[in-house]
């Protein structure tokens, strides 16, 4: 008896099979691209990080990662960031020597922002070791209920500064009156414009700007990636 010839595969089935394979590959590529897009949509990368020469810096100056805050003493969100995210950052990375933290003044809230920044720059110039404590206390003095109130005044600045023996109050008042540190503020404003800072606080990690400064997990991820050399 003759053996029955094997039936050849249907061309239609082959086309359907290949179509399914192509569809699966495209689906995988779509998911991968989507994941990449999700990981990048909440950050902006610059070719270089903001220069921090002459800026107040906290931590080891040789730390491999630099975190920069563009902040405004009059800004409620900056105060909230300083109370919620800043302590974690200091504890986890600055105190361990992996990160240095720098602050750049932003003057989005007018004359009070300018006054607070002039005072802070004066304190930094005459007593760098007192700067961060003064910085913290100035934010602490910000009222919680009425953000538009007039509270950054010469009297309030002197009241805060008087708690620090290393701050020369007379020199501080002269610096404010004469706007001695205005050039430092102008330098900061140029950086605000150069990096297109739109909101405060704006946080940058080695030249990478976060969309959400309160996303501490993202801050940690960026720091860890930089520490790993990625």
C-alpha positions in Angstrom: 0.0 0.0 0.0 1.1 3.4 -0.8 1.7 5.8 2.1 -0.4 8.8 2.2 1.4 12.0 1.4 1.9 14.5 4.3 -0.3 17.5 3.9 1.5 20.7 3.4 0.9 23.5 5.9 -1.7 26.1 5.0 -0.2 29.4 3.8 -2.9 31.2 5.7 -1.9 29.6 9.0 1.7 30.6 8.3 0.7 34.2 7.7 -1.4 34.3 10.9 1.5 32.8 12.9 4.0 35.3 11.6 1.5 38.1 12.2 1.1 37.0 15.9 4.9 36.9 16.3 5.4 40.4 14.8 2.5 41.7 17.0 4.1 40.2 20.1 7.5 41.8 19.3 5.9 45.2 18.7 4.0 44.9 21.9 7.2 44.2 23.9 8.9 47.2 22.2 6.0 49.4 23.0 6.1 48.4 26.7 9.9 49.0 26.9 9.6 52.4 25.2 6.7 53.3 27.5 8.8 52.3 30.6 11.7 54.4 29.3 9.3 57.3 28.8 7.8 56.9 32.3 11.3 56.9 33.8 12.3 60.1 32.0 9.1 62.2 32.0 9.6 63.5 35.6 13.1 64.8 35.0 15.1 67.1 32.7 18.8 66.5 32.0 21.2 69.3 31.4 24.7 69.0 29.9 26.2 70.4 33.0 25.1 71.0 36.6 24.8 74.5 38.0 28.1 75.8 39.2 28.3 76.0 43.0 31.5 78.0 43.4 30.7 80.6 46.1 27.4 79.1 47.0 26.6 77.8 50.5 27.5 74.1 50.5 26.7 71.5 53.1 28.7 68.3 53.3 32.0 67.0 51.9 33.1 69.3 49.1 34.6 66.2 47.4 31.4 64.2 47.5 30.8 62.6 44.1 27.1 63.7 43.9 25.8 67.3 44.1 22.3 68.1 44.9 21.2 71.7 44.3 18.1 73.4 45.6 16.8 76.5 43.9 14.8 78.0 46.7 13.0 81.1 48.0 12.7 82.0 51.7 9.2 83.3 51.0 8.0 80.1 49.4 5.7 77.8 51.4 6.7 74.8 49.3 10.3 75.4 50.1 9.6 75.4 53.8 7.7 72.2 53.4 10.5 70.6 51.4 13.0 71.7 54.1 10.9 70.1 56.8 10.1 66.8 55.0 12.7 65.9 52.4 15.8 67.8 53.4 16.3 66.0 56.7 16.1 62.6 54.9 18.6 63.7 52.3 21.0 65.0 54.9 20.8 61.8 57.0 21.0 59.3 54.1 23.5 60.9 51.9 25.1 64.2 53.1 26.2 62.9 56.5 27.6 59.7 54.8 29.9 61.8 52.5 28.2 60.8 49.3 26.4 64.0 48.6 27.1 67.7 48.9 24.1 70.0 49.1 24.1 73.6 47.7 21.4 76.3 47.8 20.7 78.9 45.2 18.5 81.9 45.9 15.3 82.5 43.8 13.5 85.8 44.1 10.1 84.9 42.8 8.2 86.6 45.7 9.6 90.1 45.3 11.2 92.3 47.9 10.8 90.0 50.8 12.6 87.2 48.9 15.3 89.7 48.1 15.6 90.9 51.7 15.8 87.4 53.0 18.4 86.4 50.4 20.5 89.5 51.1 20.6 88.7 54.8 21.4 85.1 54.2 24.3 86.0 51.8 25.6 88.4 54.4 25.5 85.8 57.1 27.3 83.3 54.8 30.0 85.8 54.0 30.8 86.7 57.6 30.1 83.4 59.3 29.7 80.4 57.0 29.4 78.1 60.0 26.3 79.9 61.0 24.7 80.0 57.6 22.7 76.8 57.6 21.3 77.4 61.1 20.2 80.9 60.1 18.8 79.5 56.9 16.7 77.0 58.8 15.5 79.5 61.3 14.5 82.0 58.6 12.3 79.3 57.0 11.0 78.3 60.4 9.8 81.9 60.9 7.6 81.7 57.8 3.9 81.8 58.9 1.9 78.7 58.2 -1.5 80.4 57.8 -0.9 83.5 55.7 1.8 83.1 53.2 1.3 86.5 51.7 1.8 88.3 55.0 4.7 90.7 55.4 7.1 88.7 57.7 10.6 89.0 56.2 11.5 92.3 57.7 14.7 93.9 59.1 13.4 93.4 62.6 12.7 89.7 62.0 16.1 89.1 60.5 17.9 90.8 63.4 15.8 88.8 65.8 16.8 85.5 64.2 20.4 86.5 63.7 20.8 87.6 67.4 20.6 84.0 68.4 24.0 83.3 66.8 27.0 84.9 68.5 29.2 84.6 65.4 26.9 86.9 63.4 27.9 90.6 63.6 24.5 92.3 63.8 25.7 95.7 62.9 27.6 94.4 59.9 24.5 92.4 58.9 22.3 95.5 59.0 24.9 97.5 57.0 25.1 94.8 54.4 21.3 94.8 54.0 21.0 98.6 53.8 23.9 98.8 51.3 22.8 95.7 49.4 26.4 94.6 49.7 25.7 91.0 48.5 23.5 92.1 45.6 26.0 90.7 43.1 25.6 87.3 44.6 21.9 87.5 44.1 22.4 88.6 40.5 24.6 85.6 39.9 21.9 83.4 41.3 19.2 85.0 39.1 21.3 84.3 36.1 21.4 80.6 37.0 17.7 80.6 37.5 17.3 81.9 34.0 19.9 79.7 32.5 18.3 76.5 33.9 14.8 77.8 33.2 13.7 77.4 36.8 9.9 77.9 36.9 9.0 76.7 40.4 10.4 76.6 43.9 11.8 74.4 45.2 13.5 73.1 42.1 15.9 70.2 42.9 18.8 69.0 40.7 21.0 66.0 41.1 24.2 66.2 39.1 22.5 68.2 36.4 19.3 66.3 36.4 16.2 68.4 37.3 13.3 66.7 39.0 9.7 67.5 38.0 8.5 66.6 41.5 10.9 67.7 44.2 8.9 65.9 46.9 9.5 62.5 45.2 12.2 61.3 47.6 12.3 57.8 46.1 13.2 59.4 42.7 15.8 61.6 44.4 17.4 58.5 46.0 17.3 56.6 42.7 19.1 59.4 40.8 21.7 59.6 43.6 22.3 55.9 43.6 22.6 55.8 39.8 25.1 58.6 39.9 27.1 56.8 42.7 27.1 53.7 40.5 28.4 55.7 37.6 25.4 55.1 35.4 
